[in-house]
């Protein structure tokens, strides 16, 4: 299998360049990618350092590193382009065409697509992340009234990372509740969830995969046994169907895909 370097370079957080790379690179199954993140490359000095790293990666691998960049400053973009890499210049490629179509000149302002203070985007994102952390694993069910969505699922079915991703990328208030063995034995929704049934979205997972994940946490335990995982997922899925809770299997899909299904299913709107 071929290994290639992939650089994500931005004069801001790098979220946009990373999003594009994460959408494209998984399509190439025969290649593995060694990813290097270089956010806040906002000066010629930092650009020179980035070029040096790219050239070193080229020399070490013998293959051109892939570069996903969202640099606004044209001089810094030109500097990055002088490296021994294959450049995918998102701003330089699409911005001129968009300016032509709109008949207007863009501001070329660094960070324009992220955290606009005028719209309190940074504050919205931080509030959503804090909410996700405070309401993780059913910690504070009394605050579920403030949730946009409440993820339910057995332990280690990807509830926490999904909530944090939703909060960070969309500014959406996401809580989660872990269905315990006691909950599943009762065969009904926990009382704390009943008033918020319309906010629920369920995550399930293949028992074998769940067992492997749990083995890393509690090796050779009943909690991690395949038999226990099979029983929990079976009972949980029965509960979801009984209460008409929308559900997705997280076994072999990314957190981005999980989030998209949740956003569409619950008709949630981005806030950041």
C-alpha positions in Angstrom: 0.0 0.0 0.0 1.3 3.5 -0.9 1.7 6.1 1.8 1.4 9.8 0.9 1.8 12.9 3.0 -1.3 15.2 3.1 -0.8 18.8 4.4 -3.7 20.9 5.7 -2.7 24.5 5.6 -4.7 27.5 6.6 -4.3 31.1 7.9 -7.2 30.3 10.3 -8.3 27.1 12.0 -7.9 24.8 9.0 -11.4 23.3 9.5 -12.4 24.0 5.8 -9.2 22.5 4.3 -9.5 19.5 6.6 -13.1 19.0 5.7 -12.3 18.9 2.0 -9.4 16.5 2.5 -11.4 14.2 4.7 -14.1 14.1 2.1 -11.7 13.2 -0.8 -8.9 11.1 0.6 -11.1 8.1 1.9 -12.1 7.5 -1.8 -8.6 6.2 -2.4 -8.5 2.9 -0.7 -5.1 1.8 -1.9 -3.3 4.7 -0.3 -2.7 5.6 3.3 -2.2 9.2 4.2 0.1 10.7 6.8 -1.6 13.9 7.7 0.1 17.1 8.8 -2.0 20.1 10.1 -0.6 23.6 9.8 -3.3 26.1 11.0 -2.6 29.8 11.4 0.0 30.0 8.6 -0.6 33.7 8.4 2.9 35.2 7.7 5.6 34.7 5.2 7.9 33.3 7.9 5.3 30.6 8.8 4.9 29.9 5.1 8.6 29.4 4.7 8.5 26.9 7.5 5.6 25.1 5.9 7.4 24.9 2.6 10.4 23.4 4.3 8.3 20.7 5.9 6.6 19.9 2.6 9.9 19.6 0.8 11.3 17.4 3.6 8.3 15.2 3.3 8.8 15.0 -0.5 12.4 14.1 -0.1 11.6 11.4 2.6 8.8 9.7 0.7 9.9 10.3 -2.9 6.3 11.4 -3.7 4.7 14.8 -3.9 2.8 15.7 -0.7 -0.8 16.6 -1.2 -1.6 20.2 0.0 -5.1 21.3 0.9 -4.9 25.0 1.6 -7.3 27.8 2.4 -4.9 30.7 2.5 -6.4 34.1 1.8 -3.2 36.1 1.3 -2.1 35.7 -2.3 1.6 36.2 -1.4 1.5 33.4 1.2 -0.4 31.2 -1.3 2.3 31.7 -3.9 4.9 30.8 -1.4 3.1 27.5 -0.5 2.7 26.9 -4.3 6.5 27.1 -4.7 7.0 23.9 -2.6 7.5 20.4 -4.0 3.8 19.4 -3.3 0.6 18.9 -5.3 -1.4 22.0 -4.4 -5.2 22.0 -4.1 -5.8 25.7 -3.6 -9.4 26.0 -2.5 -9.5 29.8 -2.2 -7.4 30.5 -5.3 -9.4 28.0 -7.4 -13.0 29.0 -6.5 -12.8 32.6 -5.3 -12.0 34.3 -8.6 -14.8 32.4 -10.4 -17.2 33.4 -7.7 -16.1 37.0 -7.9 -16.7 37.0 -11.6 -20.2 35.5 -11.3 -21.2 37.9 -8.5 -19.6 40.9 -10.2 -18.0 41.8 -6.9 -14.6 41.8 -5.3 -14.2 39.8 -2.1 -12.6 41.2 1.1 -9.9 38.5 1.3 -10.2 38.7 5.0 -8.5 36.0 7.1 -11.0 34.0 9.1 -14.0 35.3 7.1 -15.6 31.8 7.1 -15.1 31.1 10.8 -16.2 32.7 14.1 -17.6 36.0 12.9 -17.7 38.2 16.1 -20.6 40.2 14.7 -22.8 37.0 14.7 -21.3 35.6 18.0 -20.4 32.4 16.1 -17.4 31.7 18.4 -19.6 32.1 21.5 -22.3 29.8 20.0 -19.8 27.1 19.3 -18.3 27.3 22.8 -21.7 27.2 24.5 -22.6 24.2 22.4 -19.4 22.4 23.3 -19.8 23.2 27.0 -23.3 21.9 26.9 -22.2 18.6 25.3 -19.5 18.1 27.9 -21.9 19.0 30.8 -24.6 16.7 29.5 -22.5 13.7 28.6 -23.6 10.2 29.6 -26.8 11.3 31.3 -24.9 13.4 33.8 -27.5 16.2 34.0 -30.8 15.1 32.6 -32.5 18.1 34.2 -31.0 20.2 31.4 -32.5 18.1 28.6 -35.1 20.8 28.0 -32.3 22.9 26.5 -31.1 20.1 24.1 -31.7 20.2 20.3 -31.1 16.5 20.1 -30.5 13.7 22.7 -28.5 10.7 21.5 -29.3 7.4 23.1 -27.4 4.1 22.8 -25.5 1.4 24.7 -22.1 2.2 26.2 -19.4 2.9 23.6 -21.6 3.3 20.6 -20.1 6.7 19.6 -22.5 9.0 21.5 -19.9 11.3 23.0 -17.7 11.9 20.0 -20.8 12.5 17.9 -22.2 15.1 20.4 -18.9 16.9 20.5 -18.6 17.0 16.7 -22.2 18.3 16.3 -21.4 21.0 18.9 -18.1 22.0 17.3 -19.2 22.0 13.7 -22.8 23.1 13.9 -23.2 24.9 17.3 -26.1 22.5 18.1 -26.9 21.5 21.7 -26.5 17.7 21.9 -26.8 15.6 25.0 -26.5 11.9 25.3 -27.9 9.1 27.5 -26.3 5.7 27.9 -28.8 2.8 28.1 -27.7 0.6 30.9 -28.5 -3.1 31.5 -31.1 -2.0 34.1 -32.8 0.2 31.5 -32.8 -2.6 28.9 -34.2 -5.2 31.4 -37.2 -2.9 32.0 -37.9 -2.8 28.3 -39.1 0.8 28.3 -37.6 4.3 28.0 -36.1 5.7 31.2 -38.4 8.3 32.9 -35.9 11.1 32.3 -36.2 10.6 28.5 -40.0 10.3 28.2 -40.7 14.1 28.1 -38.2 14.5 25.3 -39.1 11.6 23.1 -39.3 13.9 20.0 -35.6 14.9 20.6 -34.2 11.4 20.7 -32.0 9.8 18.1 -30.5 6.3 18.6 -27.1 4.9 17.8 -26.5 1.2 17.4 -23.5 -0.8 16.5 -22.5 -4.3 15.4 -22.0 -6.6 18.5 -18.5 -7.8 17.4 -17.3 -4.2 16.8 -18.8 -3.2 20.2 -17.0 -6.0 21.9 -13.6 -5.0 20.4 -14.1 -1.4 21.5 -15.0 -2.5 25.1 -12.1 -4.9 25.3 -9.8 -1.9 25.0 -11.5 -0.4 28.0 -12.2 -3.5 30.2 -10.4 -6.5 28.7 -11.9 -9.9 29.4 -14.8 -8.5 31.3 -18.5 -9.4 31.2 -19.1 -5.9 29.9 -16.9 -6.5 26.9 -18.0 -10.1 26.2 -19.6 -10.8 22.8 -22.6 -12.4 24.5 -23.3 -9.3 26.5 -22.8 -7.0 23.5 -25.2 -9.1 21.4 -27.8 -8.9 24.2 -27.5 -5.2 24.7 -27.7 -4.2 21.1 -30.6 -6.5 20.5 -32.6 -5.1 23.4 -31.7 -1.6 22.6 -32.8 -1.9 18.9 -36.1 -3.5 20.1 -36.6 -0.4 22.3 -35.9 2.0 19.5 -38.4 0.3 17.2 -41.0 0.1 20.0 -40.8 3.8 20.6 -40.3 4.9 17.0 -36.9 6.4 17.6 -34.9 7.1 14.5 -31.7 5.0 14.5 -28.4 4.6 12.6 -25.7 1.9 12.8 -22.3 3.5 13.6 -20.2 0.4 12.9 -18.5 1.4 9.7 -19.3 5.0 9.1 -17.6 8.2 10.2 -18.7 10.7 12.7 -19.3 13.2 9.9 -21.8 10.7 8.2 -23.5 10.0 11.6 -23.9 13.7 12.1 -25.4 14.3 8.7 -28.0 11.6 9.3 -28.9 13.2 12.6 -29.1 16.7 11.2 -31.4 15.6 8.3 -33.6 13.3 10.4 -34.2 15.9 13.2 -34.3 18.9 10.8 -31.6 20.7 12.8 -30.1 24.0 11.6 -26.5 25.0 11.7 -25.7 27.9 14.2 -22.1 28.5 13.4 
